[in-house]
């Protein structure tokens, strides 16, 4: 708003899904063949870079500008990604020497916030996340209720649940927990959050042993819920697959890698229930 040199390009929003970064960069390179083009990404994104479409072709059309993240050390990229990046790593001056093909770790202050973290924590009901944003951005998110699509919750009914203690689960939650158990989810927690938020009645948190396992668990939850007559109203994090959130309105499922789960510690955020 106050930076006229910055413009918003809407091609990814206008393109029929799925939309891939490599396609956007190729289009930009074709339109601007002689400029130095840089793709800015948080250091934490590198852990799942190998899952991107044509990820090894990114440097054919652009530079990669890596922004440091304080927790990135806990999420290590695959060896082939690190090996691919290493020969192209250069200083920031290289950006003016070539139009593409260099990896630059940008010396910036380490901010805790990231877009992935923001989306997940807002969807999880953590409104304190907004306090770290520019007031105009926070106001826009609240006004348009971004990441907070909700449906009418199913009524809570008492039910036994062997995956947690001191909580009750509605039929939907029973279905979701069973789906996770069937595919060997690790350390399933079910939290009754009715006294803490109006966003949902139940938070279900589980770990997968790998990004592939996390993705499979999230798919299993959606498939089994649909079979039982429940439809998810939102899914976040499928690209990175270190934390996938599946939103059913009255119940929200978080499937996470162990390192990601330990870092964000949702049980601590939602576990301090009254009584």
C-alpha positions in Angstrom: 0.0 0.0 0.0 2.8 2.4 0.9 5.4 0.9 -1.5 4.6 1.9 -5.1 7.5 -0.1 -6.4 5.8 -3.3 -5.3 2.9 -4.7 -7.3 0.7 -7.8 -6.8 0.6 -10.4 -9.6 -2.6 -12.4 -9.7 -1.7 -15.0 -12.2 -1.6 -17.9 -9.7 -5.0 -16.9 -8.4 -6.4 -16.7 -11.9 -4.9 -20.0 -13.1 -7.1 -23.1 -12.9 -5.8 -25.4 -10.1 -3.5 -26.9 -9.4 -1.0 -24.0 -9.7 2.7 -24.6 -9.5 5.5 -22.2 -8.8 7.7 -23.4 -11.6 5.0 -22.5 -14.1 4.7 -19.0 -12.7 8.5 -18.5 -12.8 8.6 -19.8 -16.4 6.0 -17.3 -17.4 7.8 -14.4 -15.7 11.1 -15.4 -17.3 9.5 -15.4 -20.7 8.0 -12.0 -20.1 11.2 -10.5 -18.6 14.1 -12.4 -20.2 16.8 -10.0 -19.2 16.1 -9.2 -15.5 17.4 -10.8 -12.4 14.5 -12.8 -11.1 14.4 -14.1 -7.5 12.1 -16.4 -5.7 12.0 -15.6 -2.0 11.3 -18.5 0.4 11.7 -19.2 4.1 14.4 -21.5 5.1 11.8 -23.9 6.5 10.4 -24.5 3.0 13.6 -26.3 2.0 12.6 -29.4 4.0 9.8 -30.1 1.5 11.3 -28.6 -1.6 11.8 -32.1 -3.1 8.0 -32.3 -3.3 7.6 -29.3 -5.5 6.9 -29.9 -9.2 10.2 -29.7 -11.2 12.1 -28.4 -8.2 15.4 -29.0 -9.8 14.5 -26.7 -12.6 13.9 -23.6 -10.4 17.4 -22.4 -10.8 17.0 -22.6 -14.6 14.7 -19.6 -14.5 15.3 -17.7 -11.2 17.6 -17.2 -8.2 16.5 -18.6 -4.8 16.6 -16.1 -2.0 16.5 -18.0 1.3 15.2 -16.1 4.4 16.5 -17.6 7.7 14.0 -19.1 10.1 14.8 -19.6 13.8 13.4 -23.2 13.9 14.7 -24.4 10.6 17.5 -26.4 12.1 14.9 -28.9 13.5 13.6 -29.6 9.9 16.5 -30.8 7.8 16.2 -30.9 4.0 16.8 -34.2 2.3 20.5 -34.8 1.4 19.8 -34.5 -2.3 18.3 -31.1 -1.8 21.3 -29.9 0.2 23.6 -31.3 -2.4 21.7 -29.6 -5.2 21.8 -26.2 -3.5 25.5 -26.2 -2.3 27.3 -25.6 -5.7 25.0 -22.7 -6.5 25.3 -20.9 -3.2 26.7 -17.4 -3.6 26.8 -13.9 -2.1 24.1 -11.4 -2.6 26.2 -9.5 -5.1 25.7 -12.5 -7.5 22.1 -11.4 -8.1 23.3 -8.5 -10.3 25.8 -10.7 -12.2 23.3 -13.2 -13.5 19.6 -13.4 -14.2 19.1 -16.7 -12.5 20.9 -19.8 -11.1 22.2 -18.7 -7.7 21.2 -19.6 -4.1 21.6 -16.7 -1.7 21.0 -16.9 2.0 19.8 -13.3 2.7 21.2 -11.8 5.9 18.0 -10.6 7.5 16.9 -10.6 11.1 15.4 -14.0 12.2 11.7 -13.5 12.6 9.6 -16.2 14.3 6.6 -15.6 12.0 6.2 -17.5 8.7 3.2 -17.7 6.4 2.8 -21.4 7.0 2.8 -20.9 10.8 0.4 -18.0 10.5 -2.2 -20.0 8.5 -2.0 -23.0 10.8 -2.2 -21.0 14.0 -5.1 -18.9 12.8 -7.0 -21.9 11.7 -6.2 -23.5 15.1 -7.8 -20.6 16.8 -4.7 -18.8 18.1 -5.7 -15.1 17.7 -2.6 -13.9 19.4 -0.8 -14.6 16.1 -2.3 -11.4 14.7 -0.4 -9.2 17.2 2.9 -9.7 15.3 1.5 -8.5 12.0 1.1 -5.0 10.6 -2.2 -3.6 11.8 -3.5 -3.2 8.3 -2.7 -6.9 7.5 -4.3 -8.1 10.8 -7.4 -6.0 10.1 -7.7 -7.5 6.6 -7.4 -11.0 7.9 -10.1 -10.4 10.5 -12.4 -8.5 8.2 -12.3 -11.2 5.5 -12.1 -14.0 8.1 -9.2 -15.6 6.2 -8.3 -19.2 7.2 -11.3 -19.3 9.5 -14.1 -20.8 7.4 -16.5 -22.5 9.7 -19.7 -24.5 9.4 -22.4 -25.2 12.0 -21.0 -27.8 14.5 -22.6 -31.1 15.2 -24.1 -31.4 18.7 -21.7 -32.9 21.3 -22.7 -36.3 22.6 -20.9 -38.3 25.4 -18.8 -41.1 24.0 -15.9 -43.2 25.2 -12.6 -42.7 23.6 -9.4 -44.7 24.3 -7.1 -42.2 22.6 -7.4 -39.6 25.3 -8.4 -38.9 28.9 -10.8 -36.5 30.6 -12.6 -35.5 27.4 -15.8 -36.5 25.5 -16.0 -37.0 21.8 -18.9 -36.5 19.3 -19.6 -39.2 16.7 -17.5 -37.2 14.1 -14.5 -37.3 16.5 -14.9 -41.0 16.9 -14.8 -41.5 13.2 -11.7 -39.3 12.8 -9.8 -41.0 15.6 -10.6 -44.5 14.2 -9.3 -43.4 10.8 -6.0 -42.2 12.4 -5.7 -45.4 14.4 -6.3 -47.6 11.3 -3.3 -46.0 9.6 -1.0 -46.2 12.6 -1.0 -42.5 13.6 1.3 -41.9 16.5 0.4 -40.3 19.9 -3.2 -39.3 19.1 -4.6 -36.6 21.4 -8.2 -35.5 21.6 -8.9 -32.2 23.3 -12.3 -30.8 24.2 -12.0 -27.1 23.5 -15.6 -26.0 23.9 -14.7 -23.9 26.9 -11.8 -22.2 25.2 -13.0 -21.3 21.7 -16.1 -21.0 19.4 -14.0 -22.2 16.5 -14.5 -25.9 17.2 -15.7 -28.4 19.8 -12.8 -30.9 19.4 -9.1 -30.6 18.4 -7.5 -33.9 17.4 -3.7 -34.0 17.2 -1.7 -36.8 15.8 1.8 -37.5 14.4 3.0 -39.2 11.3 6.4 -40.8 11.0 7.3 -39.1 7.7 5.8 -36.4 5.3 4.3 -39.3 3.3 2.7 -40.8 6.4 1.3 -37.3 7.4 -0.2 -36.9 3.9 -1.6 -40.5 4.0 -3.2 -39.9 7.4 -4.8 -36.6 6.3 -6.2 -38.4 3.2 -7.5 -41.3 5.3 -9.2 -38.9 7.7 -11.0 -37.2 4.8 -12.0 -40.5 3.1 -13.4 -42.1 6.2 -15.2 -39.0 7.2 -16.9 -38.8 3.8 -17.9 -42.4 4.1 -19.6 -41.6 7.4 -21.4 -38.6 5.9 -19.1 -35.8 7.0 -17.4 -33.4 4.5 -14.3 -31.4 5.3 -14.7 -27.6 4.8 -11.0 -26.8 4.5 -7.6 -28.3 4.3 -4.3 -26.5 4.9 -0.6 -27.6 4.5 -0.8 -30.4 1.9 2.1 -29.0 -0.1 4.6 -28.9 2.8 3.1 -32.0 4.5 4.9 -31.3 7.8 1.6 -30.1 9.3 -1.8 -30.8 7.6 -4.9 -29.3 9.1 -8.3 -30.8 8.2 -11.2 -28.7 9.3 -14.6 -30.3 9.8 -16.3 -27.4 11.5 -17.0 -28.9 14.9 -13.7 -30.9 14.9 -10.3 -29.9 13.6 -7.6 -32.5 12.9 -3.9 -31.6 13.0 -1.6 -34.3 11.6 2.1 -33.3 12.1 5.7 -34.5 11.9 7.1 -35.0 15.4 9.5 -32.1 15.2 6.8 -29.7 14.0 4.4 -30.9 16.7 7.1 -30.4 19.4 7.9 -26.9 18.1 4.3 -25.6 18.0 3.1 -27.6 21.0 -0.6 -27.3 20.4 -1.4 -29.5 23.4 0.0 -26.8 25.6 -1.9 -24.1 23.7 -5.2 -26.0 24.0 -4.6 -28.4 26.9 -4.9 -25.9 29.8 -8.7 -26.4 30.1 -10.6 -25.2 33.1 -11.7 -27.8 35.7 
